């Protein structure tokens, strides 16, 4: 197992222990770890495996199956571009391409400074305001490619 800081390992064990009497606690445990640490790398999965007596392969399968779990740290600002049908038809592919071009990353990646992550989302339920983008929960409606650079600059300046 790779090196994991003792205080983090202790906290992970506390999270697991707090759910030991639940019938199927794995998703709850992983969700709480994701919320607290921001991602669930293999080292953390190994600790959960030891504490819950569940094979690492099973935990890895769960972490990689559900899109809300992440194996890598995400940026301070998570840009979610909806690529659902309504948004896609109204140009969201061009919008995600512009975010990626300006930030010099691909969907699913984080900028080297840790400021931005760009995620391609399926439907976010905002079809009436398509194309839609979310940044840390804030929704940008009827977005156009020409607004992308301004939005990035606002977040780079720390205005949000």
C-alpha positions in Angstrom: 0.0 0.0 0.0 1.2 3.5 -0.8 1.9 6.0 1.9 -1.1 7.7 3.3 -0.9 10.3 6.1 -1.8 9.0 9.5 -4.4 11.6 10.3 -6.2 10.8 7.0 -6.0 7.1 7.6 -7.4 7.6 11.1 -10.3 9.7 9.7 -11.1 7.1 7.0 -11.3 4.4 9.8 -13.6 6.6 11.8 -15.9 7.0 8.8 -16.0 3.3 8.2 -16.6 2.6 11.9 -19.5 5.0 12.0 -21.4 2.9 9.4 -20.4 -0.6 10.6 -24.0 -1.5 11.7 -25.6 -0.6 8.4 -26.6 -3.4 6.1 -24.8 -2.1 2.9 -22.6 0.9 4.0 -20.1 1.0 1.1 -21.7 3.7 -0.9 -22.3 5.8 2.2 -18.7 5.4 3.3 -17.3 6.2 -0.1 -19.6 9.2 -0.4 -18.5 10.6 2.9 -14.8 10.0 2.1 -15.3 11.7 -1.3 -17.0 14.7 0.4 -14.3 15.1 3.0 -11.2 14.5 0.9 -12.4 15.4 -2.6 -11.5 12.1 -4.3 -10.9 8.4 -3.6 -7.4 7.3 -4.7 -6.3 3.6 -4.6 -4.5 4.2 -1.3 -7.8 5.2 0.4 -9.6 2.3 -1.3 -7.0 -0.1 0.3 -7.8 1.3 3.8 -11.5 0.9 3.2 -10.9 -2.6 2.0 -9.0 -3.5 5.1 -11.5 -1.9 7.4 -14.6 -3.3 5.7 -13.2 -6.7 4.6 -14.2 -6.0 1.0 -11.9 -6.7 -1.9 -10.2 -3.6 -3.4 -11.4 -4.7 -6.8 -15.0 -4.5 -5.6 -14.4 -1.0 -4.2 -12.6 0.1 -7.3 -15.6 -1.2 -9.4 -18.0 1.0 -7.4 -15.7 4.1 -7.5 -15.3 3.8 -11.2 -18.9 2.9 -12.0 -20.5 6.0 -10.3 -19.6 9.3 -12.0 -19.8 11.3 -8.8 -16.7 9.5 -7.4 -13.3 10.6 -8.5 -9.9 8.8 -8.5 -8.1 12.1 -8.9 -8.3 15.5 -7.2 -10.6 17.9 -8.9 -10.1 21.6 -9.3 -11.3 24.4 -7.1 -13.9 25.2 -9.8 -15.6 22.2 -11.4 -17.0 23.2 -14.8 -19.7 20.8 -15.8 -20.8 21.2 -19.4 -24.1 19.4 -20.2 -23.9 17.3 -23.4 -27.4 16.0 -23.1 -29.5 16.1 -26.3 -31.1 19.5 -25.8 -27.8 21.2 -24.9 -25.9 19.3 -27.5 -28.3 20.4 -30.3 -27.9 24.0 -29.1 -24.1 23.9 -29.3 -22.7 22.6 -26.0 -20.0 20.6 -27.8 -18.5 23.9 -29.0 -18.8 25.3 -25.5 -16.9 22.4 -23.9 -14.3 22.6 -26.7 -13.8 26.3 -26.0 -13.4 25.7 -22.2 -10.8 23.0 -23.0 -9.0 25.0 -25.6 -8.6 28.0 -23.3 -7.7 26.0 -20.2 -5.4 23.7 -22.2 -7.0 20.5 -20.8 -9.4 17.7 -22.0 -12.7 16.8 -20.5 -12.1 15.0 -17.2 -8.8 16.8 -16.6 -7.7 19.4 -14.1 -5.5 22.4 -14.9 -2.0 22.1 -13.5 -2.6 24.9 -11.0 -5.6 23.0 -9.6 -8.0 25.8 -10.3 -10.3 24.2 -13.0 -11.7 20.8 -13.9 -13.8 20.4 -17.0 -16.4 17.6 -16.9 -18.7 16.4 -19.7 -22.1 15.8 -18.2 -25.0 14.0 -19.6 -28.4 15.6 -18.9 -28.5 18.0 -15.9 -32.2 18.7 -16.3 -31.9 22.2 -17.6 -33.2 21.6 -21.1 -35.4 24.7 -21.1 -32.3 26.9 -20.7 -29.9 24.9 -23.0 -27.1 25.0 -23.5 -26.3 24.9 -19.8 -23.1 24.8 -17.8 -22.6 24.5 -14.0 -19.6 25.8 -12.1 -19.6 24.5 -8.5 -23.4 24.4 -8.6 -24.0 27.8 -10.2 -25.9 27.4 -13.5 -25.1 29.4 -16.6 -28.1 29.3 -18.9 -28.2 29.8 -22.7 -24.5 29.9 -22.8 -22.6 30.8 -25.9 -19.0 30.2 -26.9 -18.2 33.9 -26.8 -19.0 34.1 -23.1 -16.7 31.3 -22.1 -13.5 33.4 -21.9 -15.2 36.0 -19.7 -16.4 33.3 -17.3 -13.0 31.8 -17.0 -11.5 35.2 -16.3 -14.1 35.9 -13.5 -13.1 32.7 -11.7 -9.4 33.3 -12.2 -9.8 36.7 -10.6 -11.5 35.0 -7.6 -14.7 36.9 -8.1 -16.9 33.8 -7.5 
